[in-house]
Amino acid sequence: MCRFLILISIPVSLDGSSALFSVTRTMGSHLLAGSRTLWFGRDAIGRRSLLIHRPTREDPRLLLTSVAPELIKPETIAAASCCEGVSKEHVDPATASIFWEELTCGIHSISYQADVGRSQGDETFRAWARVHEWQDPSLRKLLAWERNFVNPNNELAHYCQTAPSCGSPAERVLQALCEAVKRRTEGIRRPSSSSQQLESSASSLLWNGRSSHSCAHVAVLFSGGVDSMILAAIANQFVDPGASIDLLNVSFEGDLAPDRITAVSGLRELRDVFPLRRWRLLKLDAKLSDMQSYRGHILSLLCPSNTYMDINIGTALWLAASGKGYVHEDSSQEVKPELTQTEARVLLVGSGADEQCGGYGRHRTKFRHGGWETLECEMRLDFNRIWKRNLGRDDRCLSDHGREARFPFLDEDVVATLLDLPLWEVVNMEEPAGCGEKKILRQVARLLGLYNASLLPKRAIQFGSRIARESNRKDFGSNRAANLANAGTVLLKEFMN
């Protein structure tokens, strides 16, 4: 993980501020030596990874890191375990997933006492560690997931009397998303590398009648679905008009994967609606067997996430963030494909859209069984646990190639805007599949002129890229057998051989 790979290692028996000074400039942590207090934190939604190992009797160190140390390959375990400094969490994936945990969101402080000894364990650690409440009332309201109107059967009349007159719900969400994308794309410095020279030498080549004179500053993790299409369309408003926008699409079934088909269709729609932009679809193809040599590295990025679904999603994200693939060309063009890598260091990612806008299949199931209130509870649960189940894992996998993922749908103002809307304006499971889920985002897409994208069904990356099907066949024999075994929740330790 190129953003930072730093371990803070503090044996709890250390005495003296000089021993602790080495951590004062790492990962945003800060030590007040006089008070013997270490401050560290994770943003309120959990968009960035931060892992912690809490002191125990077996290992009384406090460890903080953005990513777990890479696991040692099985064939070297015997030799490595004899080496000084190599412990079990470095060689055993099951142990590593227990050794590390995602740090909860918030500002943390730890006060050290000079008389703390090595024999004291986890119980003592918790006694002198504190998590501090957020002071911003709007942020506290956002994290509480408070929505005023949930059930149209009881609350529609009241909402109509109090609804704001400043634009439709979709227009308000679009405005919030525009500000979120603007904040995440403005001021990005152009990449400086020798590849720019190669690009400038080819500036005489024309694309849609325009000179391809500038590399991409921003890339979009792209399936052609409604979330990624919205991000691409909005980015078009704020990215330098002379720059490309790269669309990164990963597939384990070549051009036959569902996400590849919708990505090509989405590219056409973007070019039709925004013809002055140079859109570049990078097709990143792989076979499951190709990824075997990277498995240990990807497992270390996933840690402490440790399910079969995690490795499928993590592998697809890691490959997509590499940004190395073949530029899609129309079939009418006689151009030999060449391997290309995006210059973009910023990736726009659609994480958070499904949790907030009812994009999961289980949301429809919850609504069918319990109605509007049950649906709202499930969406609140998804949002409140996204930091632990998704964001830390995704940040580690996407950042490993030296690119930074940015999440406009998880911008605080976007979250607040969605919560200000009644639930039935955000999602309506009384409408058929492909219409009711993520209803508000489909309306936003239509406001942007993306009519085809607004009709597409939700499809998770592990299914759209076909990595789930390929891994199910490899490890379970078939998709059917994997479904019967509830493969998504199976722990990885059962597939380490």
C-alpha positions as CSV (number, residue, x, y, z in Angstrom):
1,M,0.0,0.0,0.0
2,C,1.9,3.0,-1.3
3,R,0.1,5.7,0.6
4,F,1.8,4.7,3.8
5,L,3.0,1.4,5.3
6,I,4.1,2.3,8.8
7,L,3.8,0.3,12.0
8,I,3.6,2.1,15.3
9,S,5.0,-0.4,17.8
10,I,4.8,0.6,21.4
11,P,5.5,-2.0,24.1
12,V,3.3,-1.0,27.0
13,S,6.1,-1.4,29.5
14,L,8.1,1.4,27.9
15,D,8.9,4.4,30.2
16,G,9.9,7.9,29.2
17,S,8.7,10.3,26.5
18,S,11.8,9.8,24.4
19,A,10.7,6.3,23.6
20,L,7.3,7.5,22.4
21,F,8.6,10.4,20.3
22,S,9.1,8.2,17.2
23,V,5.4,8.0,16.6
24,T,4.6,11.7,16.7
25,R,4.8,12.2,12.9
26,T,3.1,9.0,11.6
27,M,-0.3,8.6,10.1
28,G,-1.8,11.7,11.6
29,S,-1.2,10.5,15.1
30,H,0.1,13.1,17.6
31,L,1.8,12.7,20.9
32,L,1.6,15.2,23.7
33,A,4.7,14.2,25.6
34,G,4.0,16.1,28.7
35,S,0.6,14.4,29.3
36,R,1.9,11.0,27.9
37,T,-1.1,10.9,25.6
38,L,-1.1,9.6,22.1
39,W,-3.9,10.8,19.8
40,F,-5.0,9.1,16.6
41,G,-8.2,8.7,14.6
42,R,-10.2,7.6,11.6
43,D,-12.6,9.8,9.7
44,A,-16.3,9.6,10.8
45,I,-17.4,7.4,7.9
46,G,-14.3,5.2,7.7
47,R,-13.2,6.0,4.2
48,R,-9.5,5.4,5.0
49,S,-8.0,2.3,6.4
50,L,-6.5,2.2,9.9
51,L,-5.9,-1.1,11.7
52,I,-5.0,-1.7,15.3
53,H,-3.6,-4.5,17.4
54,R,-4.5,-4.0,21.0
55,P,-2.1,-5.2,23.7
56,T,-2.7,-8.7,25.1
57,R,-0.9,-10.9,27.5
58,E,0.6,-12.8,24.6
59,D,1.7,-9.7,22.7
60,P,1.7,-6.5,24.8
61,R,2.4,-4.1,21.9
62,L,0.1,-1.4,20.6
63,L,0.3,-1.5,16.8
64,L,-1.3,0.9,14.3
65,T,-1.0,0.5,10.6
66,S,-2.8,1.3,7.4
67,V,-2.3,-2.2,6.1
68,A,-1.2,-5.5,7.7
69,P,2.3,-6.8,7.0
70,E,2.4,-9.1,4.0
71,L,2.0,-12.8,4.8
72,I,5.0,-15.0,4.3
73,K,4.6,-17.6,1.5
74,P,3.7,-21.1,2.8
75,E,6.9,-22.6,1.4
76,T,9.0,-20.3,3.5
77,I,7.0,-20.6,6.7
78,A,9.3,-23.2,8.2
79,A,12.4,-21.1,7.6
80,A,10.8,-17.8,8.5
81,S,9.3,-18.9,11.8
82,C,12.8,-19.5,13.0
83,C,13.9,-16.0,12.3
84,E,14.0,-13.4,14.9
85,G,11.0,-11.0,14.8
86,V,8.7,-13.2,12.7
87,S,5.6,-13.9,14.6
88,K,2.5,-16.1,13.9
89,E,0.4,-13.2,12.5
90,H,2.9,-12.9,9.6
91,V,2.6,-16.5,8.5
92,D,-0.9,-17.6,9.3
93,P,-3.9,-15.9,7.6
94,A,-6.4,-17.1,10.2
95,T,-4.2,-15.7,13.1
96,A,-3.6,-12.4,11.2
97,S,-7.4,-11.8,10.8
98,I,-7.7,-12.1,14.6
99,F,-4.5,-10.2,15.4
100,W,-5.6,-7.1,13.5
101,E,-8.9,-5.3,13.7
102,E,-10.4,-2.3,11.9
103,L,-10.1,0.8,14.1
104,T,-13.5,2.2,14.9
105,C,-14.3,5.6,13.4
106,G,-13.6,8.5,15.6
107,I,-10.8,10.3,17.6
108,H,-9.0,8.1,20.0
109,S,-6.5,8.9,22.8
110,I,-4.4,6.7,24.9
111,S,-2.9,7.9,28.2
112,Y,0.3,6.1,29.2
113,Q,1.4,5.4,32.7
114,A,5.0,4.9,33.7
115,D,4.2,1.9,35.8
116,V,2.3,-0.1,33.2
117,G,4.0,-3.6,32.9
118,R,4.2,-6.3,30.3
119,S,2.1,-8.6,32.3
120,Q,-1.0,-6.4,31.9
121,G,-3.2,-7.2,29.0
122,D,-6.2,-6.2,27.0
123,E,-8.4,-5.4,29.9
124,T,-6.0,-2.8,31.2
125,F,-5.6,-1.3,27.7
126,R,-9.3,-0.6,27.4
127,A,-9.3,1.1,30.7
128,W,-6.9,3.9,29.6
129,A,-8.0,4.2,25.9
130,R,-10.8,6.7,25.1
131,V,-12.9,7.3,22.1
132,H,-14.1,10.9,21.9
133,E,-17.5,12.0,20.8
134,W,-17.8,14.2,17.7
135,Q,-18.6,17.8,18.7
136,D,-20.2,18.9,15.4
137,P,-24.0,18.5,15.9
138,S,-24.6,18.0,12.1
139,L,-22.1,15.2,12.0
140,R,-23.6,13.5,15.0
141,K,-27.0,13.7,13.4
142,L,-25.6,12.2,10.2
143,L,-24.0,9.3,12.0
144,A,-27.2,8.6,13.9
145,W,-28.9,8.2,10.5
146,E,-32.0,10.2,11.5
147,R,-34.6,10.5,8.7
148,N,-37.8,12.4,9.4
149,F,-40.1,10.6,6.9
150,V,-40.0,6.9,6.3
151,N,-43.5,5.5,5.6
152,P,-45.6,7.2,2.9
153,N,-48.8,5.4,4.1
154,N,-48.6,7.5,7.3
155,E,-46.4,10.5,6.5
156,L,-47.0,11.5,2.9
157,A,-49.5,14.3,3.7
158,H,-47.3,15.8,6.4
159,Y,-44.3,15.8,4.1
160,C,-46.2,17.5,1.3
161,Q,-47.1,20.3,3.7
162,T,-43.5,20.8,4.8
163,A,-41.5,19.8,1.7
164,P,-39.0,22.5,0.6
165,S,-39.7,24.3,-2.7
166,C,-36.0,24.6,-3.7
167,G,-35.9,22.1,-6.5
168,S,-36.9,18.4,-6.9
169,P,-35.3,15.7,-4.7
170,A,-33.2,14.6,-7.7
171,E,-32.0,18.1,-8.3
172,R,-31.0,18.5,-4.7
173,V,-29.0,15.2,-4.7
174,L,-27.4,16.2,-8.0
175,Q,-26.3,19.5,-6.6
176,A,-24.8,17.8,-3.6
177,L,-23.0,15.2,-5.8
178,C,-21.6,18.0,-8.0
179,E,-20.1,19.7,-5.0
180,A,-18.7,16.4,-3.7
181,V,-17.1,15.5,-7.1
182,K,-15.8,19.1,-7.5
183,R,-14.1,18.9,-4.1
184,R,-12.4,15.7,-5.1
185,T,-11.3,16.6,-8.6
186,E,-10.3,20.3,-8.4
187,G,-6.7,21.2,-8.0
188,I,-5.3,17.8,-9.0
189,R,-1.8,18.3,-10.3
190,R,-1.0,16.8,-13.7
191,P,1.0,13.6,-13.5
192,S,4.6,14.2,-14.4
193,S,6.4,11.2,-16.0
194,S,8.1,10.2,-19.1
195,S,4.8,8.8,-20.4
196,Q,3.7,12.4,-20.9
197,Q,6.4,12.9,-23.4
198,L,5.2,9.8,-25.3
199,E,1.7,11.2,-25.2
200,S,2.8,14.6,-26.5
201,S,4.7,12.9,-29.4
202,A,1.4,11.3,-30.5
203,S,-0.6,14.5,-30.1
204,S,-1.1,14.7,-33.8
205,L,-3.4,11.7,-33.6
206,L,-7.1,12.6,-33.6
207,W,-9.9,11.2,-31.5
208,N,-13.4,12.2,-32.6
209,G,-11.8,15.0,-34.5
210,R,-9.9,16.4,-31.5
211,S,-6.3,16.2,-30.5
212,S,-5.5,13.7,-27.7
213,H,-3.1,16.1,-26.2
214,S,-3.5,15.5,-22.5
215,C,-3.3,12.5,-20.2
216,A,-5.9,11.6,-17.6
217,H,-5.9,13.3,-14.2
218,V,-8.8,11.4,-12.9
219,A,-10.1,7.8,-13.5
220,V,-13.4,6.3,-12.6
221,L,-13.9,2.7,-11.4
222,F,-16.3,1.9,-14.2
223,S,-19.0,-0.8,-14.8
224,G,-21.3,1.3,-16.9
225,G,-23.9,1.1,-14.2
226,V,-25.8,4.1,-12.8
227,D,-23.4,4.9,-10.0
228,S,-20.2,5.0,-12.1
229,M,-22.0,6.7,-15.0
230,I,-23.2,9.5,-12.7
231,L,-19.6,10.0,-11.4
232,A,-18.1,10.1,-14.9
233,A,-20.7,12.6,-16.1
234,I,-20.3,14.9,-13.1
235,A,-16.5,14.7,-13.3
236,N,-16.8,15.9,-16.9
237,Q,-18.0,19.3,-15.5
238,F,-14.9,19.8,-13.3
239,V,-11.9,18.0,-14.9
240,D,-9.7,20.1,-17.2
241,P,-11.5,20.2,-20.6
242,G,-8.2,19.2,-22.3
243,A,-7.7,16.1,-20.1
244,S,-8.9,12.6,-20.7
245,I,-11.1,10.8,-18.2
246,D,-10.1,7.1,-17.9
247,L,-12.8,4.5,-17.3
248,L,-11.3,1.4,-15.6
249,N,-13.2,-1.8,-16.2
250,V,-12.1,-5.2,-15.0
251,S,-13.2,-8.6,-16.4
252,F,-12.4,-12.2,-15.8
253,E,-14.3,-13.2,-18.9
254,G,-13.0,-10.8,-21.5
255,D,-15.6,-8.9,-23.5
256,L,-18.4,-11.4,-22.4
257,A,-18.6,-10.3,-18.8
258,P,-21.8,-8.4,-17.9
259,D,-19.8,-5.4,-16.6
260,R,-17.8,-5.2,-19.8
261,I,-20.9,-5.2,-21.9
262,T,-22.4,-2.4,-19.9
263,A,-19.1,-0.5,-19.8
264,V,-18.9,-0.4,-23.6
265,S,-22.5,0.7,-23.8
266,G,-21.8,3.3,-21.1
267,L,-18.8,4.6,-23.1
268,R,-21.0,5.1,-26.1
269,E,-23.6,7.0,-24.1
270,L,-21.0,9.3,-22.5
271,R,-19.5,10.1,-25.9
272,D,-23.0,10.8,-27.3
273,V,-24.0,13.1,-24.4
274,F,-20.5,14.7,-23.8
275,P,-18.8,14.6,-27.2
276,L,-16.2,17.2,-26.4
277,R,-14.6,15.1,-23.7
278,R,-11.9,12.4,-24.5
279,W,-13.3,9.3,-22.8
280,R,-10.9,6.4,-22.6
281,L,-12.2,2.9,-21.6
282,L,-9.3,0.8,-20.3
283,K,-10.2,-2.9,-20.4
284,L,-8.3,-4.8,-17.6
285,D,-8.6,-8.5,-18.3
286,A,-7.3,-11.4,-16.2
287,K,-7.8,-15.1,-15.6
288,L,-8.3,-16.4,-12.1
289,S,-5.1,-18.5,-12.6
290,D,-3.1,-15.3,-13.4
291,M,-3.9,-14.0,-9.9
292,Q,-2.6,-17.0,-8.0
293,S,0.9,-15.5,-7.7
294,Y,-0.6,-12.4,-6.1
295,R,-2.8,-14.2,-3.7
296,G,-0.6,-13.8,-0.6
297,H,-0.2,-10.1,-1.2
298,I,-3.9,-9.6,-1.7
299,L,-4.6,-11.5,1.4
300,S,-2.4,-9.2,3.4
301,L,-4.3,-6.2,1.9
302,L,-7.7,-7.8,2.8
303,C,-6.7,-8.5,6.4
304,P,-8.6,-8.5,8.7
305,S,-11.4,-9.1,6.2
306,N,-11.3,-12.9,5.7
307,T,-14.3,-14.3,3.8
308,Y,-14.5,-15.8,0.3
309,M,-16.5,-12.8,-0.8
310,D,-13.8,-10.5,0.4
311,I,-11.1,-12.0,-1.7
312,N,-13.3,-12.0,-4.8
313,I,-14.1,-8.3,-4.3
314,G,-10.6,-7.4,-3.2
315,T,-9.0,-9.1,-6.1
316,A,-11.2,-7.4,-8.6
317,L,-10.6,-4.0,-7.0
318,W,-6.9,-4.5,-6.8
319,L,-6.7,-5.4,-10.5
320,A,-8.9,-2.5,-11.5
321,A,-6.7,0.0,-9.6
322,S,-3.6,-1.2,-11.4
323,G,-4.9,0.8,-14.3
324,K,-3.1,-1.4,-16.8
325,G,-5.1,-2.6,-19.8
326,Y,-6.1,-2.2,-23.4
327,V,-7.9,0.9,-24.7
328,H,-11.3,0.0,-26.1
329,E,-11.5,0.9,-29.8
330,D,-14.6,0.8,-31.9
331,S,-14.8,-2.3,-34.1
332,S,-14.6,-0.2,-37.2
333,Q,-11.1,1.1,-36.3
334,E,-8.1,-1.0,-37.5
335,V,-5.9,-0.3,-34.5
336,K,-3.7,-3.0,-32.9
337,P,-4.3,-2.8,-29.2
338,E,-1.4,-1.9,-27.0
339,L,-1.1,-2.3,-23.3
340,T,-1.7,1.0,-21.6
341,Q,-1.6,2.3,-18.0
342,T,-3.5,5.2,-16.7
343,E,-1.6,8.2,-15.5
344,A,-4.4,9.1,-13.1
345,R,-3.6,9.0,-9.4
346,V,-7.2,9.8,-8.3
347,L,-9.9,7.2,-8.6
348,L,-13.6,8.1,-8.2
349,V,-15.4,5.1,-6.7
350,G,-19.2,4.6,-6.2
351,S,-19.0,3.1,-2.7
352,G,-21.9,4.1,-0.5
353,A,-24.5,4.4,-3.2
354,D,-26.1,1.0,-2.5
355,E,-26.1,1.3,1.2
356,Q,-27.8,4.7,1.2
357,C,-30.2,4.2,-1.8
358,G,-31.4,0.6,-1.4
359,G,-29.3,-1.1,-4.0
360,Y,-28.9,-4.5,-2.5
361,G,-31.2,-7.4,-3.1
362,R,-31.7,-8.0,0.6
363,H,-33.2,-4.5,0.8
364,R,-36.1,-5.6,-1.4
365,T,-36.4,-8.8,0.7
366,K,-36.6,-6.7,3.9
367,F,-39.2,-4.5,2.4
368,R,-41.3,-7.4,1.3
369,H,-41.2,-9.0,4.8
370,G,-41.5,-5.9,7.0
371,G,-42.4,-2.8,5.0
372,W,-40.8,0.7,5.0
373,E,-39.6,0.7,8.6
374,T,-37.8,-2.6,8.2
375,L,-36.2,-1.4,5.0
376,E,-35.0,1.8,6.7
377,C,-33.5,-0.2,9.6
378,E,-31.6,-2.4,7.2
379,M,-30.2,0.6,5.3
380,R,-29.2,2.2,8.6
381,L,-27.4,-1.0,9.6
382,D,-25.6,-1.2,6.2
383,F,-24.4,2.4,6.5
384,N,-23.3,2.0,10.1
385,R,-21.1,-1.0,9.3
386,I,-19.7,0.1,6.0
387,W,-16.5,1.2,7.6
388,K,-15.9,-2.4,8.9
389,R,-17.3,-4.5,6.1
390,N,-16.3,-2.5,3.0
391,L,-14.3,0.7,3.2
392,G,-11.1,-0.4,5.0
393,R,-10.8,-3.4,2.7
394,D,-11.5,-1.3,-0.5
395,D,-9.1,1.5,0.5
396,R,-6.2,-1.0,1.1
397,C,-6.8,-2.8,-2.2
398,L,-7.2,0.3,-4.3
399,S,-4.3,2.3,-2.7
400,D,-1.8,-0.5,-3.2
401,H,-1.0,0.8,-6.7
402,G,-0.3,4.3,-5.5
403,R,-3.7,5.7,-6.4
404,E,-6.1,7.3,-4.0
405,A,-9.8,6.3,-4.0
406,R,-12.3,9.1,-3.4
407,F,-15.9,8.4,-2.6
408,P,-18.3,11.2,-3.6
409,F,-21.4,9.3,-2.5
410,L,-19.9,9.2,1.1
411,D,-19.4,13.0,1.2
412,E,-21.0,14.3,4.4
413,D,-23.2,16.7,2.5
414,V,-24.4,14.0,0.1
415,V,-25.2,11.7,3.0
416,A,-27.1,14.6,4.8
417,T,-29.0,15.5,1.6
418,L,-30.2,11.9,1.1
419,L,-31.2,11.7,4.8
420,D,-33.2,14.9,4.4
421,L,-35.4,13.2,1.8
422,P,-38.3,10.9,2.6
423,L,-37.3,7.3,2.2
424,W,-39.9,6.7,-0.7
425,E,-38.1,9.4,-2.7
426,V,-34.8,7.6,-2.3
427,V,-35.9,4.1,-3.0
428,N,-39.3,2.5,-3.7
429,M,-39.5,-1.2,-3.6
430,E,-43.1,-1.1,-4.7
431,E,-41.8,-0.4,-8.2
432,P,-40.3,-3.3,-10.2
433,A,-36.6,-4.3,-10.2
434,G,-34.5,-1.9,-12.3
435,C,-36.7,1.0,-11.3
436,G,-37.4,1.0,-7.5
437,E,-34.0,0.3,-6.1
438,K,-31.8,3.4,-6.1
439,K,-34.8,5.4,-7.5
440,I,-33.2,8.7,-6.7
441,L,-30.0,8.0,-8.5
442,R,-31.9,6.8,-11.6
443,Q,-33.6,10.2,-11.6
444,V,-30.2,12.0,-11.2
445,A,-28.9,10.0,-14.2
446,R,-31.8,11.1,-16.3
447,L,-31.2,14.8,-15.3
448,L,-27.7,14.3,-16.7
449,G,-29.0,12.8,-19.9
450,L,-28.0,9.3,-19.1
451,Y,-31.3,7.6,-20.0
452,N,-29.9,4.2,-20.9
453,A,-27.8,3.9,-17.7
454,S,-30.8,4.9,-15.6
455,L,-32.5,1.6,-16.6
456,L,-29.7,-0.8,-15.7
457,P,-30.1,-3.3,-12.8
458,K,-27.7,-3.3,-9.9
459,R,-24.8,-5.8,-10.2
460,A,-22.0,-6.2,-7.7
461,I,-18.4,-6.2,-9.0
462,Q,-17.7,-9.8,-8.1
463,F,-20.6,-10.9,-10.3
464,G,-20.3,-8.3,-13.1
465,S,-16.7,-9.0,-13.6
466,R,-17.3,-12.8,-13.4
467,I,-14.6,-13.4,-10.8
468,A,-17.2,-15.0,-8.5
469,R,-18.3,-17.5,-11.1
470,E,-14.8,-18.5,-12.0
471,S,-13.7,-18.9,-8.3
472,N,-16.9,-20.8,-7.5
473,R,-16.2,-23.3,-10.2
474,K,-12.6,-23.7,-9.0
475,D,-13.3,-24.1,-5.3
476,F,-16.8,-25.5,-5.2
477,G,-17.2,-27.2,-8.6
478,S,-20.1,-25.0,-9.7
479,N,-22.1,-21.9,-9.0
480,R,-24.9,-24.0,-7.8
481,A,-22.7,-25.8,-5.2
482,A,-21.3,-22.5,-4.1
483,N,-24.8,-21.1,-3.6
484,L,-25.8,-24.1,-1.5
485,A,-22.7,-23.6,0.6
486,N,-23.4,-19.9,1.1
487,A,-19.9,-19.3,-0.4
488,G,-19.9,-15.6,0.3
489,T,-19.6,-16.0,4.0
490,V,-17.2,-18.9,4.0
491,L,-13.9,-18.1,5.8
492,L,-10.8,-18.0,3.7
493,K,-8.9,-20.4,5.9
494,E,-10.8,-23.2,4.2
495,F,-9.3,-22.3,0.9
496,M,-5.6,-21.6,1.7
497,N,-4.2,-24.8,0.2
